[in-house]
Amino acid sequence: MGSLLATGALLLTGCAGSVAIPDPTPSGEPAAVCTAMLADLPAQVEGQDRRDVEPGRFSAAWGSPAITLRCGVDKPPTLEPTSQCFEVNGVGWLAEEATTGYLFTTIGRTAYVEVAVPSDYAPEANVLVDVAAPIAAHVPVITPCQ
């Protein structure tokens, strides 16, 4: 699981520079909902300012170390019908512990949204409060978290 946070791999190019994050490649409806959701993300998450992201078409970042969000990622291989999920402000999440924090992935929506949170921001799940509203507003539910 240590490589999970590497999925949202962070390559910082200086403290205030851009954050390099591999962009997912959604198409069709997932790409459209991701574009709308990303445009509606807050300027701050967990009190951290938004940062420039490269390439940044389907990703965002805040703070240093960077909290990252990628929209349109693949379904997590660990997500199964029996996986435990939890809900934050109406958005269902799968949480996976990583060596440097947590990786959270939305479940039951038309696009998977992944949020990587370094352990510097413990409790890491607090970050989800700030990103839940844009996800709920733009990424439709197909299966509610139960």
Backbone torsions as a table, in degrees:
resi	resn	phi	psi	omega
1	MET	NA	-12.8	179.4
2	GLY	-60.8	-25.5	-179.6
3	SER	-83.5	-7.0	-177.9
4	LEU	-61.5	-44.6	179.3
5	LEU	-68.1	-25.9	176.7
6	ALA	-66.5	-21.6	176.1
7	THR	-58.5	-41.3	174.1
8	GLY	-90.9	40.6	-168.4
9	ALA	-43.0	132.3	-178.6
10	LEU	-109.4	124.1	173.3
11	LEU	-125.1	100.0	-175.9
12	LEU	-83.8	133.4	178.3
13	THR	-108.4	57.8	-178.0
14	GLY	105.6	156.4	-174.8
15	CYS	-57.6	-45.4	-177.7
16	ALA	-106.2	6.6	-178.0
17	GLY	-77.9	-170.6	179.6
18	SER	-72.1	157.2	174.4
19	VAL	-107.5	125.5	177.3
20	ALA	-91.0	120.1	-179.2
21	ILE	-132.3	129.1	176.0
22	PRO	-61.7	121.8	179.3
23	ASP	-77.2	135.9	170.6
24	PRO	-68.4	172.4	-178.5
25	THR	-127.9	61.6	178.5
26	PRO	-69.7	158.4	175.6
27	SER	-138.5	168.2	178.3
28	GLY	62.4	-139.4	-177.5
29	GLU	-58.5	-43.9	177.7
30	PRO	-56.8	-39.8	178.8
31	ALA	-64.3	-41.5	-179.4
32	ALA	-65.7	-44.9	-179.1
33	VAL	-69.9	-33.7	177.5
34	CYS	-64.9	-43.7	179.6
35	THR	-60.0	-45.0	179.3
36	ALA	-66.0	-43.0	-178.8
37	MET	-65.4	-44.4	-179.6
38	LEU	-61.3	-35.7	178.9
39	ALA	-68.0	-18.4	-175.7
40	ASP	-104.6	5.0	-178.9
41	LEU	-68.7	150.5	-178.0
42	PRO	-72.3	157.9	177.1
43	ALA	-71.7	-24.8	178.0
44	GLN	-130.7	144.1	173.1
45	VAL	-131.3	126.5	-179.5
46	GLU	51.7	38.3	178.1
47	GLY	76.1	5.3	-178.2
48	GLN	-103.1	136.6	-179.7
49	ASP	-73.5	150.1	177.9
50	ARG	-67.9	144.9	-179.1
51	ARG	-117.6	157.8	173.3
52	ASP	-70.0	145.0	-178.4
53	VAL	-127.1	139.7	175.6
54	GLU	-118.9	125.9	-0.6
55	PRO	-77.0	-29.1	169.6
56	GLY	83.9	10.4	178.7
57	ARG	-68.5	-40.7	-178.4
58	PHE	-125.3	30.8	-178.5
59	SER	-146.5	162.3	179.4
60	ALA	-149.2	162.4	179.7
61	ALA	-150.6	153.2	177.8
62	TRP	-140.2	142.7	169.9
63	GLY	73.5	179.9	177.1
64	SER	-144.9	114.8	4.4
65	PRO	-66.2	154.0	-171.4
66	ALA	-74.4	132.4	164.7
67	ILE	-86.9	126.9	-177.1
68	THR	-119.9	150.7	176.5
69	LEU	-131.9	132.3	175.1
70	ARG	-128.4	132.2	-179.0
71	CYS	-112.1	136.3	180.0
72	GLY	91.6	22.5	178.1
73	VAL	-73.7	166.2	176.2
74	ASP	-70.2	157.9	174.6
75	LYS	-58.9	132.8	178.5
76	PRO	-61.8	135.7	-179.4
77	PRO	-63.3	-22.0	-180.0
78	THR	-85.6	-6.4	-179.0
79	LEU	-80.3	116.9	179.6
80	GLU	-132.2	165.8	-179.9
81	PRO	-56.1	-25.7	-179.0
82	THR	-94.9	2.4	179.4
83	SER	-64.1	141.9	176.9
84	GLN	-80.4	133.4	176.5
85	CYS	-122.2	162.5	173.0
86	PHE	-136.0	162.9	-173.8
87	GLU	-120.6	136.7	174.7
88	VAL	-127.4	114.3	178.6
89	ASN	50.0	44.3	175.4
90	GLY	85.4	3.1	178.8
91	VAL	-112.8	125.6	178.7
92	GLY	-83.6	141.3	-176.0
93	TRP	-135.2	146.9	165.9
94	LEU	-103.0	129.2	179.3
95	ALA	-110.3	132.2	177.4
96	GLU	-129.0	125.5	178.8
97	GLU	-74.9	138.3	177.3
98	ALA	-124.5	169.1	-177.2
99	THR	-65.8	-24.6	-177.4
100	THR	-116.6	17.5	180.0
101	GLY	150.9	-140.8	179.7
102	TYR	-131.7	150.3	172.7
103	LEU	-116.5	120.5	179.3
104	PHE	-111.3	136.2	178.8
105	THR	-132.0	131.5	177.8
106	THR	-64.6	153.1	176.6
107	ILE	-131.1	154.1	174.8
108	GLY	73.7	23.7	-179.5
109	ARG	-125.7	165.6	-177.0
110	THR	-67.5	-16.9	175.0
111	ALA	-139.3	141.8	175.1
112	TYR	-83.8	129.8	177.1
113	VAL	-114.2	127.0	-177.1
114	GLU	-111.2	131.4	177.5
115	VAL	-124.0	118.5	178.3
116	ALA	-101.1	124.1	-175.7
117	VAL	-123.6	114.4	177.0
118	PRO	-63.2	152.0	-177.9
119	SER	-64.4	-12.9	174.8
120	ASP	-58.4	-23.1	-176.6
121	TYR	-102.5	22.7	-179.3
122	ALA	-58.0	140.6	-4.6
123	PRO	-71.9	123.4	-171.8
124	GLU	-58.6	-31.6	-178.4
125	ALA	-65.3	-17.8	178.3
126	ASN	-59.5	-30.0	179.4
127	VAL	-59.0	-33.8	-175.0
128	LEU	-63.4	-26.0	178.2
129	VAL	-60.6	-41.5	-176.2
130	ASP	-73.9	-24.1	-178.4
131	VAL	-103.9	-6.1	-176.5
132	ALA	-64.6	-43.2	-175.6
133	ALA	-61.4	-48.5	178.5
134	PRO	-64.6	-34.3	177.7
135	ILE	-65.9	-48.5	-179.7
136	ALA	-61.4	-35.4	-177.2
137	ALA	-75.1	-29.1	-170.3
138	HIS	-118.7	-19.8	-176.6
139	VAL	-111.0	100.4	-173.5
140	PRO	-60.5	146.8	176.1
141	VAL	-78.7	134.0	171.9
142	ILE	-113.3	-27.1	176.9
143	THR	-144.8	113.7	-179.0
144	PRO	-67.6	151.4	174.2
145	CYS	-69.8	127.3	-179.4
146	GLN	-125.5	NA	NA
